[in-house]
Every structure is written in structure tokens, then in C-alpha cells.
Amino acid sequence: MMSRSSTKETAPMQQGPLTLGRFLSVIGLALALTTGAGSASAQRVLLDRIVALVDQGVVLQSEFNARAIEIRGNAARANRPLPEGEQFRTEILDALIIENLQMQLAEKVSIRFNDDEINRILGSMADNNSMTFDEYLELLNEAGVYLQTREQVRKQMTLQELQRGMVNRRIQITEQEIDNFLNSETGREVLAPDYLVEHMLIPTGSEDPAKQSKLRYAADLIARIKEGEGFAAVRAAAAQARLFEVEATQFGWLKAEALPNLFREIIEGMEVGDVEGPIEAGNGYHLIQLTNKAGGTEQMVKQTNFRHIMLSPNEIRDEQQTEDAIREFRQKIIDGEDFATLARQNSDDASSVVAGGDMDWINEGQLPPDFAFVIDSLEVEDLSEPFRTENGWHIAEVIERRVTDLSSIYSRNQAEGSLRNRKFDLELENWLIEIREDAFVEFID
């Protein structure tokens, strides 16, 4: 006889029909095959069964088995112990129930990812494995896990999108919290920039008879880099020439305080691409280059104020007529008509039409590439030739350019992001507990 236990009690008149309806809607999932010559010798073979009803969904035995195999495999590879018996079963069921509830919520709020989006993720996975997309798919097919992998990717993307939306709206960050974070030692460490440094060393010592020759050699290598040769190429050529020993350290991305003391202050004063050396130390002459820099609170941003008129082809104006019209407006502006008036009366860009086509100050990098190419090529007060983007035909005029210090705004945004990340895991845990407590769950033994 089938026994049931519910984790949430409801009134009998509500509960009975609801449970029966759910069960009837999924009863086809508990399938049996009949074998043998006649009904008297028929034998039923269970293919799958329901182990839990979860609101409008179910957890299947096959899902439980697959997850158990996956967890045991991961634990074996990591040499990590697992709980035994009923505790192991309970933990897996709880995880599957929570996932099921989230997928139901995602369906309700219409979170879906199409095949192209899944393919982009699979393409990244292929790149990470140094394979082409087709090679990676062939590998998955040969292993018999192609469809399983696609659905797993789809599920993970869906869960992440749902959690991001549902949890972030529960997190509040106050201005005082941001101030406190910026003034804390932790805040200064988090917001400090990361540096990517190239390095080479010409080893020497105080008693080395070739010390002066090595110094001149190191200076020659620096000169070659400053003249345009790549740091890595110079280092490789020097190592191959074997005139003197050449060593190198791969630092990777590091904050200044994690770099050797010898370089710390020097690096902080360098711009990306700068080289320094020879830097003398007890073990020889060091040469360094700041290859890249990320983060930090100093943000001097190039901004452009421009205006434009946009015309898009439509039912009454085809592509050629649209291009002819934008050329006509350009000529009218050249002949003295007011740009703003023409924009207010004719532009199809709803975001700027009221302002006479004025886009206000736009940060470098915010415009689509095809639009940015034209704007970047214009001098102040220049009127562009007509140009086409995916939105339609445009003419544009640069009003002014400037460099603005957005360090304070950037720092506060970074601080808010860091505080939000700190709160996210705890708030996610609280949210998952809440949806689990509010759900109807019935286990089927």
C-alpha cells in the first residue's frame, strides 16, 4: 500500500481533489511494460515512479537516481565523504524539491532561454576545452549526454536568472552602508586596482665580474621594448640568445600589496604599457611592464555631447526614400535651418526627439560600435554625412567633448555591488527556506 506524508497541512476539502488532480495528471509517468504470452503470466517492470509531489510538479525516482550518481561521482573524485542512508536520501530530495519549486516559479514569470542562447554557452564550454563548437557537440553525442547537457545548461541559466531577480529585490543597501564600506580597510582593499605585470630578470651578484655587462644588456633590452618590440618577444629572444641567463616570474593579476616590495610603488605610478628598468636588486636587474590594469577608483571618462536626427523605413517610406529624406534634412541644416527644430518635428528617435535630438553627455564605450565610429570621427560642430545603423538613417553633430572625473560615482557603485554580493548568499538562503516552507510537498513511499 502506498503511504504518503505531507510537509504542509491544508483543509481536507481543498487537499483531496488537489492531490488527486496532480496525481492523475502525472500518472502516465509511472509506466509498466507487460511481458509473457498471456495475462496469467504477465510480469510488470517499473520504468519510473513519482517520489514527491511538489506544488504543480513532481520529483521522479529517475531524477533522484541521476543526482545520487552525480554526487557520488563528484565525491569520489574529490575524495570527500558523504552522509549515509536516510540522511543522504533526504538531502538529495530536498535539493530536487527546491530546484523543482524554482523552475515552476521561473515558468510563471516567463524566464526562458532559446536554443541560440544555449548554444552560446555550449560554445564557451567548447572554448574552455580548446575545441570547436562542432567538435564539442560530437564529443557530447559520442558520450550520449548531448541532450542531457543542453537541458542542464538551460536549467542552470534559468535558476541563476530567477535567483538574481528574486533575491536582489530583497536586498537594500543604504548610503550610510556605502560610506562605511568606503572608509573601511576592507573597502579600500576590495576597490584597489589589480595589475597584470610582465617581468624578466638578468641574475647577477655583487661579486659577479660581468655585472656591468649585464647592466648594459638589461638597458638594451628595455630600449628595444620602448622602441616598440613586445616585452614577451624580447624576453623570449634574450632567453634563446643565451648571452646571459634570463629568468621570469609570472605574477598573474595581483593587487599592489601582493607584488614584491621592489615593484609596488613603481607599479602604482605606471600607466598601462609603461616599462621600467633596469631595477637593481640583490639578485640582479629586473625589467617590468604594466600590461594591464583593472578596477581601482580613479575613473577619468571621455564624454561626448552630440545631437542627431534618425529616420527609420516604414510602411509609407521605403529604404531609398528614407535615405533621400535624411540627406534633404542635412542640406537644410547646412542652408541655415535649425537642427533642433528639424529633429523635434521629424526624428524617429523617441528618446531624444523632445530635446531636439540632443543625446546629452554619453560616456566613451556606451554607443553601439557603428554609431560610435561616426561620432568619434567628427570634430566639434561637425555635421556628419548620412549614415546607416540597424535602427535607421542618421545625421549627427558633435556639440562638445570633455573628460569627466567619475571616480566618486564609480567608487560608490563598486561599493554597492560588493555589499550586495556579500548579502546575496544569505538572502538567497532565506528566500529558498521561505519558498520551501510555503510549498505543498507530499512524499510518496
Number of C-alpha atoms within 10 A of each C-alpha: 4 5 7 11 12 13 13 12 11 11 7 9 8 9 13 11 11 14 16 10 13 16 17 11 12 14 12 11 15 13 12 14 10 13 12 10 8 9 9 7 10 12 13 12 11 11 12 15 20 19 19 22 22 21 18 17 18 23 20 18 17 14 16 17 13 10 16 16 11 12 14 14 12 12 13 12 9 9 9 9 9 12 9 8 8 9 11 12 14 11 12 17 22 12 12 20 22 16 17 19 21 21 19 15 16 18 12 9 10 11 14 14 13 8 10 9 13 15 15 12 15 18 18 14 15 17 13 10 10 11 15 15 17 11 12 19 19 13 14 16 13 10 9 11 13 16 11 11 15 16 13 12 17 18 18 13 18 20 18 12 14 20 18 13 11 15 19 16 9 12 15 12 13 10 11 9 14 21 14 12 19 20 11 12 10 11 19 15 14 18 17 17 18 19 24 19 23 20 20 24 23 22 19 21 13 10 7 12 10 12 17 11 12 21 20 12 18 24 17 13 21 21 14 13 18 15 9 8 13 12 23 14 11 16 21 13 13 20 15 12 11 9 10 17 14 20 14 15 10 10 14 11 16 15 21 19 13 12 16 10 10 12 17 14 13 14 21 13 8 14 13 14 13 15 22 18 18 23 17 16 13 9 12 19 23 23 23 22 23 20 15 15 18 13 16 19 18 14 16 11 16 16 18 21 18 21 23 22 29 25 22 20 16 11 5 7 13 11 14 9 13 20 20 12 15 24 17 13 19 21 12 14 14 12 9 8 13 12 21 20 15 18 24 19 12 17 23 20 19 11 11 19 23 15 15 20 27 23 15 15 16 15 15 13 11 10 12 10 11 12 16 13 11 16 21 11 11 14 14 15 12 14 19 18 13 19 17 15 13 9 12 19 22 25 20 25 23 21 17 14 15 12 13 12 13 14 15 12 12 16 20 17 13 20 23 21 14 17 19 16 13 11 17 18 12 11 17 18 11 13 16 17 12 11 14 19 12 12 16 19 22 19 17 15 11
